[in-house]
Amino acid sequence: MDRAAVIGVGITKIEANKVKETFADMVWEAVNKALEDAKMTIDDIDNVVTTSNDFWDGRTISCMAVGDASGARHKNVSCVEGDGTFGAFYGLSRVLSGSYGTTLVTAHSKGSESVSSLITNAAFDPIYDRSLGMDMISACAMQARAYMHRTGTTPEQMAMVSVKNHGNAMLNPLSQLPMNITVEDVLGSEMISDPLHKLDCSPVSDGCCAVIIANEKRASQYGSLPVWIKGVSFCSDSYFLGDRELSKAKSLTQAAKKAFSMAQISDPLSEIDVAEVYDAFTYQELMWLEAMGLCQDGKAGINLEKGYYGIKGKLPVNPSGGLLSGHPVIAGGLIRIAEIVKQLRGEAGAYQIAGAKKGVAHGVNGLCGQSHCVWILDQEK
């Protein structure tokens, strides 16, 4: 099977309300940044995959709003509903099929034009769960409490995730919420859904990301520095929350094992240099690290206290600031891929991890992490 690489990335600034920009405006900016980064033109793109969601965009066939801006004219174009990592997975599949040499993948969201509680409430079963009024935040609060009960993770340890990631965001000019805060600030912020305070939760955000994936032959033709895709996998768990062990992420564990195996990584903790994980809530960064095998089960909070996950720690996690510092739904996971690409190229600026050669990027679909997509990226072929 042919090798493939990410050869171009483009990220808009993440903001609370891009009132002057439409979906197409955001995509146009991200696509042109990615093309410039890859040192290519839209004519060099063989096919396009757009990632969007009708509910979040407030329209049917939401991909049509961004097709032209994605450069889809006279090209084969397809759409994926869900997180951008899954859209990129489909784009990678198209490249590895041999049918296309390059694929452009876009993902966008304007949370400012949405009512997230209504949208995520609609994700629940209409007969048994939806009428209870649950949404993503209340469901994740249940998961957070289950995780804390099983592992002994404390509110203070969760708060430290927020302190770390908002602090990292102060080094990232594209982030929405760079803040110098303390654990006391997090625990003193408004309680949204026990045990999640406001600063335990990611903000409402607008933003877009684009990445360009190429096969081995095309990857070196345009002058950019390729970052090679060594392993990728996704896995989905049961739909009903009651059919899962909420305090664990079985589907993430399976996806990570397959991705690491594909990348021929036997000891992720010692071989991975940097991680960008889907931290929609503080507890999730800790829980996902454990599920991926990047930490012993129940020990992530303790490791965080020891400084393991800081920019200068043993395993820097979300040095960009993560989703806690800006969370455009749908684009969130694709941004994680783009951020790892920047790290492995040495282009992350003030939050660059010294000597980073291998990284993991992670995306999520569904309630309480129902589905996970894991990407292993490498400087070397």
N, C-alpha and C positions, 0 to 999 in steps of 0.2 A: 504493500500500500504506500502511496506517495506521502511524503511529508508535507506539512502545511505550516504557515506562519502568519502572525499578525504583522502587517507591514505599514499600517497607518491607523492613527486614532485621532478623534476630535471630540472635545467636550465643551459644551457651553458653560458659562458661569451659572451656578445653581442659585436661584433666587426665590424669595417667598411669593413673588407675583411679577411675572414678566408681562405686565399689562399691555405693553406696546408690541408684543410679538405673538404671532399665531403659531400653531403647531408647525406649519410649513416654514415659518421664519426661523424657528429654532433648529429644525432639521437642516435647512439650507446652510446655516452657520456651522453646524457640526460636520456635515458632509464635506464642506469646502475646507475645513480645518484638517479633516482626515486625508483628503486628497493632497493637500499641500504637504502634510506630514509624510505621506508615502511618495511624494515627488512624482505624481501621476495626474492624469486628467480623467474626467468622467468617461471618456471614450475607451479608457483602459479597463473599465469595470465590465465584466461579462454578465453579471446578474445581480439583482438587488433583493434583499430580504428586509422588510420593515416589521418592527415589533411595536404593537400598540394594543389598546383595549377599548372596546366600544363604551363600556360603562364609565371609565375614567375620562374618555374624550367627549362623552355626552352626545354621541352620534353613532349611527350604524355604519358598517364598513369603514371603520376609522382609518384603515390604511390608505384609503383614497385621498385623504386630506394631505398626505405627505408623499405620495407617489412621485409627483413632478419634482418636488424639492429633493427627493432622494436620487434623482437622475434616472428614473425608470423608463423614460421614453425610449422606445425601440429596443427594450431589453426584457428578458424574462424576469418577472417580478413575483414574489410571493410574500405572504404575511404570516406572522406568528402572534398569537395572543398570549401574553404573559411576560415574564421577566426577560430582559435582554440577553441573559446568558443562554436561555433556551433558543432565542432567535439566532444567536451566534452558533449554537450547536447545529441548527439546521443549515446555516450558511456554510459551516465547516463540512457538513455531510455532502453538500453540493460540490464543493471543491474536491473532496476526496473521491467522489464518484467518477471523476475524470471528465465530466461534462462541461465544467467551467474552470478556468484558470484563476479567476479572481471573483470574490463576492463582497459586496458592500452591505453591511448590516447596520440598521439604524434602530434606535429606541427612544421614545419621547413620552413626556407626561407633563400636564399642567394641573397639579393638585389644587392650585388657586381657583380653578374653575369647577371644582368637584366638591361633593359632600361625602367625605370618606366613610362616615358612619353609615350612611344609607347604602353606599356602594358595597362595602364589606359585609353589611347585614344581609344583602341579597346573595352573598356567597353561601349562606347557610341553607340547610334543607328547608323548603317552604312549609312542610307539614309539621315537623317536630321541633325545629330550632329557631327559625326566623322570627316567629311571633314572640319569642322571649326577649327580643330587642338586642341580642348580642351583635357585636361588631368585632373587627380585628383587635382593637385595643382591649376590650373586655375578655376576649378569648385568650389573648396573649398574657393578660394578667393572671388568668387561671393557670396557664402553662408556667409562668414565672413562679407562682406560688408552689406548684408541684415540684419544679426544679429546685427551688430553695429548700423545700421540705426534705427531698431525697438526698441532696448533696451537702446541706448545711451552709450553702452560700448565703451571705448576709446582705442586707440592704446597703451597707457601707461598701462592700466589694462591688456590688452593681453600680453604685454611684461613682466609684473610681473609674469605671469604663467611660462614663460621661465626661468626667474631668479630663481623662487622657485624650479622648477623641476630639472634644471641643478645643483642647489645647493644641493638638496636632493641626487642627483646622486653621489656627492662627498663622501657620506656615504655608497654607494653600490658598492662593489668590482666587480660585474658583469656588471655594466653599461658601456656604450660606451663613453659617453660624460659628464663626471663630470667637471663642470666649475663654477668658481666664477665670475659671470657677473652682470652687472647692467642694469637697464631699458634703459639707454642711449646706452649701447652696443647693445641691441636688436634693438632699433630703428635706430641705425647707421649701422647695418649690411645690406648687399645687399638686394635690393627689388627684390623678386622673382616673385611675382604676386600681385599687389596692392589689399589689404593692407598688404599682408604677406611678412615680411622680412625673410631672411635666418634663423635667430634664432627664428622665429615663426613656423618653419617647423621642423618636425622630420627628422633625417638623414637616409641615405642609410645604411642598417645594415644586418649582417648575424647572425643567432642564431637559437636555437631550444629549445623546452620545452616538457616535458613529465609529465603527471599526472596519478595516479592510483586511480580508483573509485571502491569502494566495497560496497556490501550490509551490513546490520547491523550485520548479523551473522559472516561474514568474516572480518569485519572491525577491530575486536578486537583480531584476531587470531595471528597477526604477530608482535606485540610489538610496533608499531608506535602509535603516538597520532592522532586519527581520527579528522577531521574537518567536521562537518555535513552540508549537503546540505539541506537548509531549504526552498528555493524557487528558481525557475528558469523559465524564459520565454523568448521567442523571438518573434519579430513582424517585418513585412516588409511593407514599404511604396511604393508609385508609382515609377515606373522605370524612367519615364521622369521627368527631373528636373522641367519643366514648369507645371507639374501636382501637384507639392507640394508647400507648404508654406516653402520656404528654410530657413527662419529665425527661424523656430521651428522644433522640432523633434517629430512629432506625434507618430511615431512607437516606439520610445524609451519611451515616456510617457506611452503608453499602455503596453509595455513589463514590465516596472518597476512596474506599478500598480499591474499587475498580479503576479509578483515575490514577491513583498512585501505582498500582500494578502495571497499568499501561505505560506509565512513565518510568518503569523499572526503579521505583523508589521503595526501598524496604524499610527505611527508618525515617518517616516524614519529619519527626521532631528535630533530627540532626541534619537533614538534607534540605529542608525548606528554609529560605532566607527571609522571606517576607510574605505576609498574608493580608489579603483584603477580603473580609467576610461581611455578610449581610446583617449588619447590626441595626435593624429597625428599632430594637429596644435593647437596653443595656444588658439584660440577662442573656440575650441571644448571642452576643459575642462570646461569652463564656461557655454557654451550652454548645454552640456550634464548634468551638475549638476542641472541646472534649469529644464530641461525636465524630469529628474528622480524624481523631487519633493524634492531634497536635498537642495533646495534654492528657494526663491521666484523668480518668473519670472523677469528677468532683473536686479537682485540684486547681481549676482555672482561676478561681477567685484568690486563692493563696498565692499562686504564681504572679498574678497581677499585683498583689501587695508587694511582692519582691522586685517588681520592676521588669519582669520578663518581657512584657508586651509593649514597652515603650519604644520609641524610635531608636534608642541605643541599647535596647534589651536583647535577650537571647533570640527571641522571635518577635520582631516588630509586627504589630497587628493594627491595621487601618491607620497607617501613618498619614494618609491623606485627610483624615478626619472622619472617614466613614459616613454612613447614612445618618448618624446622629447629628452630623453637621450639615446635612442637606440630603433630602430623600425624594428625588423625583421618581415616583413609582413607575415601574416598567423599565426605566433607564438605569435604575440603581445597580443591578447586577452587571450590566454592560460597562458601566463606569468602573466597577471593580476590576474588570479585565483590562480596561484602558490604563488604569492606575498601575497595575502590575507591569504592563508593557513599559510605561514610563520609568518605573523603578529599575527594570532589567536593562534598559538602555542607558541608565544613568542620567535621566532627564527630569527627575522629580524635584529639582531645585532645593529649596530649604528643607524639605522633608525627605530628601534622598537617603536611602539606607546604604551605607558603605559596603561595597563588595557584594551586593545582591546579584545572584546568578540564577536562582530558581525561586519561583513564587507560585502561590495558589490564589485563585480568584473563585468567588462563590456567589451563587444566586439562589433565590427562593421563589417558589410559586405556592399559592394556596394558604389556607388557614393554619396558623401555628406551625409553619414549616412543613406543609404536607409533602412538597416536592422540592428537591435540591439538585443543583447543577454545579459540578466542580470542575475547574480548569487548572491544569498544571502547565506552566509556561517556563521556558528556559532560554538563556542566552545562547546556548550551544545547540547544534543540530543533534 
